[in-house]
Amino acid sequence: MNSYAQKRGFLATLWDYLTTVDHKKIAILYLVAGGFFFVLGGIEALLIRVQLAVPNNDFMSADMFNQVMTMHGTTMIFLAAMPLLFALMNAVLPLQIGARDVAFPFINALGFWLFLFGGIFLNLSWFLGGAPDAGWTSYASLSLASEGKRIDFYTLGLQISGFGTLMAGINFIVTIINMRTTGMTYMRMPMFTWTTFVACSLILFAFPPLTISIFFLIFDRLFGAQFFNVDMGGNTIIWEHLFWIFGHPEVYILVLPAFGIFSEVISTFSRKRLFGYASMVFATVLIGFLGFMVWAHHMFTTGLGPIANAIFAVATMAIAVPTGIKIFNWLLTMWGGSIKLTTPMLYAVAFIPSFVIGGVTGIMNAASVADYQYHDTYFVVGHFHYVILGGVVFAVLAGLHFYWPKMFGTMLNETLGKITFWLFLIGFHLTFFVQHFLGLMGMPRRTFTFLEGQGLETGNYISSIGSVLMAVASVILVINIIITSVKNKKVGNDPWGDGRTLEWSISSPPPYYNFKQLPLVRSIDAYWHEKMEGRKEMPPAEPLGDIHMPNPSFIPFMISFGLFIAAFGAMYRPDYSWGLPVLIGGLVITFGSMLVRSLKDDLGTYIKKEELDDDKGVKA
Amino acid sequence: MVKEEIQTNNGVNVQYRRKRNKREMRHQLISFLLMIFLTLVAFFVVGYGDFSVWFVIPFILILASVQVGFQLYYFMHMSNKGHEAPALFIYSAVLVAFVTILAFITIIWI
């Protein structure tokens, strides 16, 4: 009767995931794909550290090093960090606001497949004549000079996956505005929902500049345009501005959801309401707003002039204020709480000092005069790894342990989780703390080797050892996941025992319609409020009735696949005669699939009330 | 008198709705005429008047933004209730676009 309850073969399961529009399954797809790219980017990081472990190393050539470090950055930002955050957003956000799915389930699936095909296209470069080699920022003067097809993999791959990200972002905005259950006012939304909302608004405003700049680069390299070619009257600086108008908000797109996850974790395991909820919301919005006024601090040495540098320096430092508000709010949430040091909580506690170090070096970089000294050295590398690993990766790991039971119905092993945590924490600080000093001693960023007797040997050696510790930690995490999946010991609704928000009021994993009856929210931390009133479940906001659900669809896969084909055509069109037909053929697949979607009525299905009565799923 | 007002259509006051529609219709007509007038002014300034470029370009840009306002508020009902979120996003985007354009004309092309 209920299709999800039946045992199924491998092919049926595969088809199920290829056509799913269910936010919980898309979350798992994002998690698997993002996890794969995270491992790939991690291997690239290890290769970098092997090359730099000893002076004058010839483990790889300078050309190879350029490819590896470019792909490490690009993969980690676009193909690992963002999808892993989308995985957590998809898994819990609709549950947190009491919705049965996101606003546009079809577009949700489309966003995932676009991201995956873009990521695969980008990584196929390894087998087709070399990977992109102009750095993850791909500055136009470098990328226009790059020979072969390398940069074309970067532009076309990121363009496709960027479309996916933009769609996912818009989808979450609409979901949060329109799909909140009765009583879930804006100021009762959980912090993770709020930070996702602001991060997705940033996606909405930040990704169009990236799309435009990448289109410029595609036209320049493949269709004979001259946007960035100085000889022909173009301007190479335009790329830098457009890229950073996207690139700086991108940092907040990553770190704001991380803040949200930590807010949930800290308040759950301090067993206290989040301190200063309203000021947290205010700080989040303010960070999002200021995030658009600061991009030029990546370009202080480009020669913008003292006035522009001063304006952007001051604006950048202003961001420290809302961030500071957040840090103090987390500390005061823990203050006087009855703290349980579970694995997610360990990550959250370790995040605060780590992120503050990254923030302080950020302020040092923001001082435009001093930045002339730091620019393009390992000091910057140390800074942004402290922010992104200490903020985003810690948050993803915390969220993974925290929400694992909600996604899969099983608990990850706490002992192994804590071992992972300690190894990762020690490895992280060993790797990156020393890089600040390497930078101050003059080691340039993106350098492929260094000479003996420059005082850089010890620091680099320590850094390489740290990276091995992080790799071991990741392996233990994978072992933990395998053991947990094999044991497959199911847990109840609220396995941590202290769940505060709506997602913990329903079974783990939730039934595919999430809520039998949409819940009535009567306070911030709705589920905790009901528990304190002595109830075990949420009061319903509607009578039991038929539930409208979307149909699965294979069309998102086909739309994305068409663009994947078209990208190959566009790339080889200047060299081979078959390029143009392939380009057109790919676009025909994409637009044909869209046409089918538009012309064929798909009204979804209804789950009948009687079916819900039989189901042992949860109430409300 | 009040009790005699028609209270049908799921409790919606039909008379009130009629009155409101009439008022909206008047607003739309007025703004439509104004928009036509502003368009004619723009054509006149560019085509017939003997004005300097430094006057014409800012002037027609201002006219254009007034027209956008008319379009959004009188024809697309942005002033009605329930349009706060779109308004917020439109104004945020305008701000971001403005800062971007400002940066491009001040620190890149000069």
Contacts between the chains, C-beta under 8 A, distances in Angstrom:
chain1	res1	chain2	res2	distance
A	173	B	89	8.0
A	177	B	85	5.1
A	201	B	89	7.2
A	201	B	92	7.2
A	204	B	89	7.3
A	204	B	93	8.0
A	205	B	92	6.8
A	205	B	93	6.1
A	205	B	96	5.0
A	209	B	100	7.3
A	235	B	108	6.6
A	235	B	109	7.6
A	237	B	108	5.7
A	238	B	104	7.8
A	238	B	108	6.4
A	241	B	103	6.6
A	241	B	104	7.0
A	241	B	108	6.2
A	245	B	100	6.0
A	292	B	95	7.9
A	292	B	96	5.2
A	292	B	99	6.6
A	293	B	99	6.5
A	296	B	103	7.2
A	296	B	107	7.5
A	304	B	107	5.1
A	305	B	107	7.0
A	308	B	106	7.6
A	308	B	107	4.9
